[in-house]
Amino acid sequence: MQTENDGRNDFDFLVGNFIMRHRRLKERLKGCTEWEEFDGTAIGKKILNGLGHTDEVIINRSTGYNYGYTVRLFDVNSKEWSIYWSAGTSNVLDTPMIGGFKNGIGEFYSQEVYEGQHIFCRFTWSKITPNSAQWEQAFSVDGGKTWETNWMNTFERVE
């Protein structure tokens, strides 16, 4: 049975159609300070009677269109979300990001390998309104002491 504010509705803000504005470091974990900017779209919906959420993303980079798919699943026991991403270039589910929301900010973490290096990865959801939100990705090579933010985007609702 659902209890009020147990977390299962935390991603309801992403249900619908969105324009995305991306800002991404051209190189990660190399001291790069040069960013590329591009746009995209996302269509999000609830699944599994509200215990999950998906979105299909189209990214329009200067190198061409890229496609992606996100599956977010809520664990009713731990009250945490698992976020799985699949880029259209690899067609595999990446290592899941695990976490949740506190005080309107969502933080999700994973341990993974990036270009042969073991890292921590963090997703942060913030600035959430009924019509917009911000997402950021950051990597850490020192166990979470310092973070390099390498990708940011905003979601703006369209009708």
Beta strands, then each sheet from edge to edge (+ up, - down):
strand 1: 16-25
strand 2: 35-47
strand 3: 52-61
strand 4: 64-75
strand 5: 80-87
strand 6: 97-102
strand 7: 105-114
strand 8: 117-129
strand 9: 132-140
strand 10: 148-158
sheet 1: 1+ 2- 3+ 4- 5+ 6- 7+ 8- 9+ 10- 1+
end
